Amino acid sequence: MSDIRALVREELATPVDPRAAAMAAAIAAHYPGSARAVLFYGSCLRETQLDGLMLDFYLIVSDYGDAFPKRWMALANRLIPPNVFPFQHGGLIAKYAVLSEADFDRLNGAETRNVSVWARFAQPSRLVWAVDDTARDRAIAAVARAAPTLLAAAGRVEGEAPLDWWRRAFALTYSVELRAERTNRAQSVVDADPDRYLRFSEPAIAAIPANARSGGWARRRIEGKLLSIARLAKASLTYAGGIDYLAWKINRHAGTKIEIKPWQRRWPLVAALTLVPRLIRGGAIR
């Protein structure tokens, strides 16, 4: 049986569309001296046609102070990680989130109740750029923590099949965040590649620490939704066109037809905060 780190190393090395790899390198080039690794993740991994889609990347940096010339940007990333930015390269569009190596490792582990990083990296991703072998190894080690953290947080149910454990675990994480996703999203994540999750099951379960604690989801939901609102508010200040991206994301996943009004572009922070309760009432965001 392969251990979880070996499986993650192999998966992260899977080739991607050359344009996605070129975009990752272009993102890293904007952070000379601080860029450590770039990971490609999300639903676009399963797509062969990338035109018109929003690609998702994580940029891992050595330190926020080195990455950002403006001190308030570094502080924002440190207090409410990650900062998220739009990007265009080679005719494709993307967004990338910025985390330090230390935060990326921590947020993939059980020491945080924040699900946003380990829930994403328990799913397939690709390491499409690294500055050196040390950075590559650190990124692999961090991602290898994600799947055991996810399954441990959900807790084991006697007699539950491995794929059902994954589905239940992802459903719990989707319930924590303000997500513009349909209710069957957690199941579709697993069903898109059940063989992958079966292959990862035994190694991920074996890597769960003996003292791992499950549960605490009521508290996670309260904290997670508050954190999601704080991130939306921050994104209205740090993400160019953030309010338009928010509307696009919601419309794409929830089938709505939100149109941003001129006043919402003038006051994106207020607009982001007013969209949240409206969408919760309408059931588009959980």
QUIPE-V573447 format. One record per run of one state. SS is the DSSP state (H for helix, E for strand, C for the rest). FROM is the first residue (numbers start at 1). TO is the last residue. Records with the same first field share a line. If there is no record, write none. Layout:
BEGIN
SS: FROM-TO ; FROM-TO
END
This chain:
BEGIN
C: 1-3 ; 13-17 ; 30-34 ; 42-42 ; 47-53 ; 62-63 ; 68-70 ; 80-82 ; 90-91 ; 108-115 ; 122-124 ; 131-132 ; 155-161 ; 177-184 ; 192-193 ; 207-216 ; 239-241 ; 255-261 ; 267-267 ; 283-286
H: 4-12 ; 18-29 ; 43-46 ; 64-67 ; 71-79 ; 101-107 ; 116-121 ; 133-154 ; 162-176 ; 185-191 ; 194-206 ; 217-238 ; 242-254 ; 262-266 ; 268-282
E: 35-41 ; 54-61 ; 83-89 ; 92-100 ; 125-130
END
